[in-house]
Amino acid sequence: MTSAGSHLSNVWAKTTDLQVASGHGCYVVDINGNEYLDFTAGIAAASTGHSHPKVVKAIAEQAERFVHAQANVYTHDLLEPLAGRLADITPDSIDTFFFTTSSDVALETAVKISKHATRRHNVIVFDGAFHGRTHLTMAMSSSRSIDRKGYGPFPPGIFVAPFPDPHASDQEAEISRALRGLDRLFMTQTDPDEVAAIVLEPVISERGYIPTPAAFIAGIAARCQEYGILFVADEVQSGFGRTGKMFAIESHDVEPDILCMAKGIASGFPFAAIGMRRSIDDQWRKGSQGGSSNGNPIGCAAALATIEVLTEPGFLDNVHSRGTQLIDGLRDLQQLDDGLRHVRGRGLMVATEFDTSERAVSIVEHCLKENQLILMTAGTRNRTIRWMPPLVVTTDEIRDALSAFAAAIRATS
Ligand SMILES: Cc1ncc(COP(=O)(O)O)c(C=O)c1O
């Protein structure tokens, strides 16, 4: 509860009660000067770590020149360079960009673009997905009903298709079952001719860091092609190096029509981008989208500096290697305790799923109190601990986090 006399909203659910004063790299420092190893990266947003010097410098220099250069009124000199850099690092199909300020607006905008380009009105999403907290993106989200409770009814035209159960023993059969569910949805709820877009997370985020199976993605892409539906990849959490590739969709033989990016794109500065095929943008009616802050120059500067860091030679190799170090270490710890049911992930988007929520929560609490390691839970049943350190994490920092986790496992078993 917010303390008496506070004028601050009480709505934020708190992972810790830390009052932080500053951050650097993988650490945050509280107001008493205590350092904490932050393996949340502010929910996978501080990609280059807290206050990376290159990002700070770019923001400071840009603030001296222009805080706000509204994109309808004039064109500032970072818009085109940022679009160019994004075209270099996104999949080949994506070559045209619109900028906004947050993840959920990026998703909303992607849906608007899809409807406008296809002249269709329905959208398909998947069971357990999370796409945001605006009315439309809540309608698209089904990771936890507690997030939706009290806010409905939601905008119509959103259809939820089955997602394969990651724990099914026969994955091939499970993926076929989920794809048959999608086909059935086409037969019983919305004709494919009325579907503008299928929106998919290449790694499911809030439901508990579940990599979307390759055969499932391929099956969806085939149906998009067959029916003229746009394939929208939500890479808000999985993008910008998080999985060891610049974008998680690169691991698949699929060319998305639209790509949503946020969080890591500007190291946590509120900034987001929607990438699309030029042919889609060509149909976007001029003047039908704008926004006072969309394309903000400080956000563009932060994004350009972030991309510079992420594309340094060896950067993504380090993400891959640290991810392997982390997963291997966690799998070793699985031997300690039957309660640690699953270890999974890609790069530095890693999940440890426990048998109960109580156990996961008590481990997170122990890590914080005894070893000053910040972790957080995820998942529909809140029994998954997710590991999403800043992408600059070192071998020693992974080792320290693993030893704190091992101590917590022992103390809570
Ligand atoms: C895949 C995905 N899409 C959209 C969102 C919404 O992001 P935000 O909460 O920053 O609006 C999230 C947040 O976790 C996400 O993981």
PDBQT file of the ligand as one rigid body, heavy atoms in Angstrom, charges set to zero:
ROOT
HETATM    1  C1  LIG A 501       5.321  -9.089 -26.110  1.00  0.00    +0.000 C 
HETATM    2  C2  LIG A 501       4.834  -7.867 -25.400  1.00  0.00    +0.000 A 
HETATM    3  N1  LIG A 501       4.040  -7.007 -26.050  1.00  0.00    +0.000 NA
HETATM    4  C3  LIG A 501       3.578  -5.892 -25.455  1.00  0.00    +0.000 A 
HETATM    5  C4  LIG A 501       3.896  -5.590 -24.161  1.00  0.00    +0.000 A 
HETATM    6  C5  LIG A 501       3.369  -4.345 -23.532  1.00  0.00    +0.000 C 
HETATM    7  O1  LIG A 501       4.418  -3.580 -23.093  1.00  0.00    +0.000 OA
HETATM    8  P1  LIG A 501       4.213  -2.377 -22.075  1.00  0.00    +0.000 P 
HETATM    9  O2  LIG A 501       3.826  -2.992 -20.793  1.00  0.00    +0.000 OA
HETATM   10  O3  LIG A 501       5.555  -1.746 -22.045  1.00  0.00    +0.000 OA
HETATM   11  O4  LIG A 501       3.160  -1.503 -22.682  1.00  0.00    +0.000 OA
HETATM   12  C6  LIG A 501       4.735  -6.456 -23.435  1.00  0.00    +0.000 A 
HETATM   13  C7  LIG A 501       5.085  -6.182 -22.038  1.00  0.00    +0.000 C 
HETATM   14  O5  LIG A 501       5.597  -6.954 -21.304  1.00  0.00    +0.000 OA
HETATM   15  C8  LIG A 501       5.207  -7.621 -24.075  1.00  0.00    +0.000 A 
HETATM   16  O6  LIG A 501       6.004  -8.485 -23.430  1.00  0.00    +0.000 OA
ENDROOT
TORSDOF 0
